[in-house]
Amino acid sequence: MTRFTGLDLRKWFKDEKRIDKANSFGDMAYNSIITNSTRSTLEGDIREKLKNDKAFQSWRKKILKQYLKNPLIKKYLSVVKFGGENFFSIHGETEVKLSVRNATVVASFSESNGAVNITYQLKDTFDLDYQPGRGGIYNGINSILKPIWVDGLGGSPGMQVSSSWSETLKK
């Protein structure tokens, strides 16, 4: 039986040409393990899931309401808990939970020709580290998975994840 390490897997896939873009959780894992990327940009399918996530949509409505009350404030920054309140739940999008559970999102507002332009920028770290605010079960599982992910499979220990998109709303 052949045993692959993270380094062996990278050699095995050396002909694969993939830059740091990701359309799914699988692409993010590939970027972390095979290419050992330090960053990954989410686009396509996974970005659409982020945009439609219930937690994001709730946050979006809240900041839009605040902006309309006070259009002098041009930026909002907050951590959004993508994928639903509880990680271990059948509710919410599992791929989103695995990809960017607690991500920082910045919304920047500008106005032009009677329309409000909003640019969203998401930043997160694709890691398996213990962090305050994460549940005890989640942190416990990560304490087992991190050595497998980083030492066994050769995954990047703290790949930076980002995404951005814009929307225009009539005022």
C-alpha positions as CSV (number, residue, x, y, z in Angstrom):
1,M,0.0,0.0,0.0
2,T,1.3,3.4,-1.0
3,R,1.4,6.1,1.8
4,F,1.2,9.7,0.5
5,T,2.4,12.7,2.5
6,G,1.5,16.2,1.7
7,L,4.8,16.7,-0.2
8,D,4.1,13.5,-2.2
9,L,0.7,14.6,-3.2
10,R,2.0,18.0,-4.4
11,K,4.5,16.1,-6.6
12,W,1.8,13.7,-7.8
13,F,-0.3,16.7,-9.0
14,K,2.6,18.8,-10.2
15,D,1.1,19.1,-13.7
16,E,-2.1,20.6,-12.4
17,K,-2.2,24.3,-13.1
18,R,-4.4,26.0,-10.6
19,I,-3.9,29.4,-9.2
20,D,-5.4,30.6,-5.9
21,K,-9.0,30.9,-7.1
22,A,-11.7,28.7,-5.6
23,N,-15.2,27.9,-6.7
24,S,-15.9,25.4,-4.0
25,F,-14.7,24.0,-0.6
26,G,-12.9,21.3,-2.6
27,D,-11.0,24.0,-4.5
28,M,-10.0,25.6,-1.2
29,A,-8.7,22.3,0.2
30,Y,-6.8,21.7,-3.1
31,N,-5.2,25.2,-2.8
32,S,-4.2,24.5,0.8
33,I,-2.9,21.0,0.4
34,I,-1.6,20.6,-3.2
35,T,-0.4,24.1,-4.0
36,N,0.2,25.0,-0.4
37,S,-1.3,28.5,-1.2
38,T,-1.1,31.3,1.4
39,R,-4.3,32.8,0.0
40,S,-7.4,31.8,-1.9
41,T,-10.0,34.0,-3.6
42,L,-13.6,32.7,-3.6
43,E,-15.6,33.2,-6.7
44,G,-18.3,31.5,-8.8
45,D,-20.5,29.0,-7.0
46,I,-19.2,29.5,-3.5
47,R,-19.4,33.3,-3.8
48,E,-23.0,33.0,-4.8
49,K,-23.7,30.8,-1.8
50,L,-22.0,33.4,0.4
51,K,-24.2,36.2,-1.1
52,N,-27.3,34.2,-0.5
53,D,-26.5,33.0,3.0
54,K,-29.2,33.8,5.5
55,A,-26.7,35.3,8.1
56,F,-25.2,37.5,5.4
57,Q,-28.6,38.6,4.1
58,S,-29.7,39.5,7.6
59,W,-26.5,41.5,8.2
60,R,-27.0,43.2,4.8
61,K,-30.5,44.3,5.6
62,K,-29.4,45.7,9.0
63,I,-26.5,47.8,7.5
64,L,-28.7,49.0,4.6
65,K,-31.2,50.3,7.1
66,Q,-28.5,52.0,9.1
67,Y,-27.0,53.5,5.9
68,L,-30.3,54.9,4.7
69,K,-30.8,56.6,8.2
70,N,-27.3,58.0,8.1
71,P,-25.6,58.1,4.6
72,L,-22.6,59.9,6.0
73,I,-21.3,56.6,7.3
74,K,-19.6,55.0,4.3
75,K,-18.2,51.8,5.8
76,Y,-19.5,49.0,7.9
77,L,-17.3,46.2,9.3
78,S,-18.5,43.1,11.1
79,V,-17.9,39.4,11.6
80,V,-20.7,37.4,9.9
81,K,-21.3,33.9,11.1
82,F,-21.9,32.2,7.7
83,G,-23.9,29.0,7.5
84,G,-26.2,29.5,10.4
85,E,-25.9,29.9,14.2
86,N,-24.8,26.4,15.1
87,F,-21.9,24.7,13.2
88,F,-23.3,21.2,13.9
89,S,-26.7,21.7,12.5
90,I,-28.7,20.5,9.5
91,H,-29.7,24.1,9.0
92,G,-27.6,26.3,6.8
93,E,-25.2,25.6,3.9
94,T,-22.5,23.1,5.0
95,E,-20.0,24.1,2.3
96,V,-20.3,27.7,3.4
97,K,-19.8,26.7,7.1
98,L,-16.6,24.7,6.2
99,S,-15.3,27.5,4.0
100,V,-15.8,30.7,5.9
101,R,-17.5,30.2,9.2
102,N,-16.7,33.5,11.0
103,A,-15.6,35.9,8.3
104,T,-14.9,39.6,8.5
105,V,-17.1,41.5,6.0
106,V,-16.6,45.2,5.1
107,A,-19.4,47.0,3.2
108,S,-18.4,50.2,1.5
109,F,-21.1,52.6,0.3
110,S,-21.0,55.3,-2.4
111,E,-23.7,57.1,-4.3
112,S,-24.0,58.0,-8.0
113,N,-26.8,59.2,-10.2
114,G,-29.5,58.4,-7.5
115,A,-28.2,54.9,-6.9
116,V,-26.4,53.4,-3.9
117,N,-23.3,51.3,-4.8
118,I,-22.2,48.8,-2.2
119,T,-19.0,46.8,-2.4
120,Y,-18.6,43.9,0.0
121,Q,-15.1,42.5,0.9
122,L,-14.9,39.3,2.8
123,K,-11.7,38.1,4.7
124,D,-11.2,34.9,6.7
125,T,-8.5,32.4,7.6
126,F,-8.9,28.8,6.4
127,D,-7.5,27.1,9.5
128,L,-8.2,24.5,12.1
129,D,-7.0,26.5,15.1
130,Y,-8.6,26.8,18.5
131,Q,-10.3,30.1,18.8
132,P,-12.3,31.7,21.5
133,G,-15.9,32.1,20.5
134,R,-16.0,28.8,18.7
135,G,-17.8,26.0,20.5
136,G,-16.0,23.4,22.6
137,I,-16.9,20.5,20.3
138,Y,-15.7,22.5,17.3
139,N,-12.4,23.3,18.9
140,G,-12.0,19.8,20.2
141,I,-12.5,18.3,16.7
142,N,-10.0,20.8,15.3
143,S,-7.4,19.8,17.8
144,I,-7.5,16.3,16.3
145,L,-7.9,17.4,12.6
146,K,-5.2,20.1,12.6
147,P,-2.2,17.7,12.9
148,I,-3.7,15.5,10.2
149,W,-4.4,18.5,7.9
150,V,-1.1,20.2,8.4
151,D,1.4,17.5,9.2
152,G,-0.2,14.5,7.5
153,L,-1.6,16.1,4.3
154,G,0.7,19.1,4.1
155,G,-2.1,21.7,4.2
156,S,-1.3,25.3,4.6
157,P,-1.9,26.1,8.3
158,G,-3.4,29.5,7.8
159,M,-4.4,30.2,4.2
160,Q,-6.0,33.6,3.8
161,V,-9.4,33.6,2.1
162,S,-11.1,36.5,0.5
163,S,-13.9,37.4,-1.8
164,S,-15.6,40.6,-3.1
165,W,-18.7,41.6,-5.0
166,S,-20.8,44.7,-5.6
167,E,-24.4,45.6,-6.0
168,T,-26.2,48.7,-7.0
169,L,-29.6,49.7,-5.5
170,K,-31.9,52.5,-6.7
171,K,-32.5,55.0,-3.9
